[in-house]
């Protein structure tokens, strides 16, 4: 089912398979798209216009490309790195400063 949507960087679409993607690059001959899960694909401009597409709003959930990450992958262990006798940020100030 051909369409008339001109590819524009930043536009979001859903294809016939139900995959959501964003247009990330456009030139005279190709359209670069990035699927919600992070996969990239480059399409010939003629193939773009032959796709069955539905314009959709940008997803509110940004975690699509990061679904396979676990908490440890974020680099934050959740534990503080303060000395054992540290009670709060005011401990770093000299007594006469407050």
DRENVEX-69545 format. One record per residue (C-alpha): x, y, z; residue number from 1. Coordinates in Angstrom, 3 decimals, always signed. Layout:
% residues N
(atom (X, Y, Z), NUM)
...
This chain:
% residues 98
(atom (+0.000, +0.000, +0.000), 1)
(atom (+2.015, +2.992, -1.236), 2)
(atom (+1.862, +6.289, +0.615), 3)
(atom (+2.707, +9.946, +0.041), 4)
(atom (+4.662, +10.649, +3.270), 5)
(atom (+7.882, +12.470, +2.552), 6)
(atom (+10.666, +11.151, +4.786), 7)
(atom (+11.632, +13.773, +7.361), 8)
(atom (+14.251, +13.320, +10.065), 9)
(atom (+12.559, +12.997, +13.443), 10)
(atom (+9.266, +11.622, +12.068), 11)
(atom (+7.919, +8.395, +13.605), 12)
(atom (+5.986, +5.680, +11.760), 13)
(atom (+4.580, +2.205, +12.241), 14)
(atom (+4.975, -0.289, +9.389), 15)
(atom (+2.661, -3.151, +8.319), 16)
(atom (+4.451, -5.549, +10.696), 17)
(atom (+3.688, -3.245, +13.633), 18)
(atom (+7.297, -2.097, +14.110), 19)
(atom (+7.751, +1.510, +15.238), 20)
(atom (+10.671, +3.484, +13.828), 21)
(atom (+12.073, +6.993, +13.440), 22)
(atom (+13.526, +8.539, +10.305), 23)
(atom (+17.117, +9.395, +11.245), 24)
(atom (+18.674, +10.324, +7.871), 25)
(atom (+17.505, +11.307, +4.408), 26)
(atom (+19.362, +12.042, +1.192), 27)
(atom (+18.474, +11.958, -2.515), 28)
(atom (+18.679, +8.150, -2.788), 29)
(atom (+18.191, +6.656, +0.678), 30)
(atom (+16.252, +6.911, +3.933), 31)
(atom (+17.865, +5.845, +7.202), 32)
(atom (+15.513, +4.557, +9.870), 33)
(atom (+16.009, +3.404, +13.438), 34)
(atom (+13.549, +0.971, +14.940), 35)
(atom (+12.334, +1.421, +18.508), 36)
(atom (+14.575, -1.460, +19.604), 37)
(atom (+17.645, +0.388, +18.261), 38)
(atom (+18.192, -1.522, +15.009), 39)
(atom (+19.195, +0.620, +12.031), 40)
(atom (+18.183, +0.135, +8.419), 41)
(atom (+18.854, +2.011, +5.204), 42)
(atom (+16.136, +1.988, +2.549), 43)
(atom (+16.214, +3.011, -1.079), 44)
(atom (+13.940, +6.010, -1.594), 45)
(atom (+11.702, +3.981, -3.956), 46)
(atom (+11.271, +1.288, -1.282), 47)
(atom (+10.287, +3.978, +1.234), 48)
(atom (+7.308, +5.051, -0.859), 49)
(atom (+6.194, +1.416, -1.366), 50)
(atom (+5.992, +0.706, +2.391), 51)
(atom (+2.650, +0.594, +4.205), 52)
(atom (+3.137, +3.265, +6.877), 53)
(atom (+1.095, +4.956, +9.560), 54)
(atom (+2.436, +8.166, +11.158), 55)
(atom (+2.641, +7.804, +14.952), 56)
(atom (+3.718, +10.123, +17.777), 57)
(atom (+7.159, +9.733, +19.316), 58)
(atom (+7.026, +7.011, +21.974), 59)
(atom (+7.001, +8.269, +25.556), 60)
(atom (+8.934, +5.177, +26.668), 61)
(atom (+12.588, +5.815, +25.779), 62)
(atom (+13.830, +2.415, +26.977), 63)
(atom (+13.273, +0.474, +23.723), 64)
(atom (+16.933, +0.200, +22.678), 65)
(atom (+17.902, -0.523, +26.289), 66)
(atom (+15.500, -3.405, +27.026), 67)
(atom (+18.370, -5.899, +27.270), 68)
(atom (+20.285, -3.884, +29.864), 69)
(atom (+20.305, -4.784, +33.522), 70)
(atom (+20.908, -2.347, +36.380), 71)
(atom (+24.639, -3.163, +36.468), 72)
(atom (+24.971, -1.987, +32.840), 73)
(atom (+24.119, +1.582, +33.866), 74)
(atom (+27.409, +1.874, +35.787), 75)
(atom (+25.730, +2.945, +39.021), 76)
(atom (+25.963, +0.363, +41.737), 77)
(atom (+23.573, +2.306, +43.943), 78)
(atom (+26.017, +2.269, +46.818), 79)
(atom (+27.598, +5.489, +47.972), 80)
(atom (+31.305, +6.166, +47.853), 81)
(atom (+31.474, +8.242, +51.024), 82)
(atom (+33.672, +7.506, +54.042), 83)
(atom (+32.117, +5.462, +56.822), 84)
(atom (+31.946, +8.503, +59.136), 85)
(atom (+30.190, +10.692, +56.551), 86)
(atom (+26.751, +11.876, +57.695), 87)
(atom (+25.829, +14.304, +54.956), 88)
(atom (+27.008, +17.144, +52.704), 89)
(atom (+27.434, +19.540, +55.639), 90)
(atom (+30.278, +17.349, +56.926), 91)
(atom (+32.430, +18.767, +54.118), 92)
(atom (+32.051, +22.364, +55.371), 93)
(atom (+34.289, +23.872, +57.996), 94)
(atom (+32.543, +24.556, +61.319), 95)
(atom (+32.913, +28.320, +61.022), 96)
(atom (+31.260, +28.378, +57.557), 97)
(atom (+27.769, +27.724, +58.932), 98)
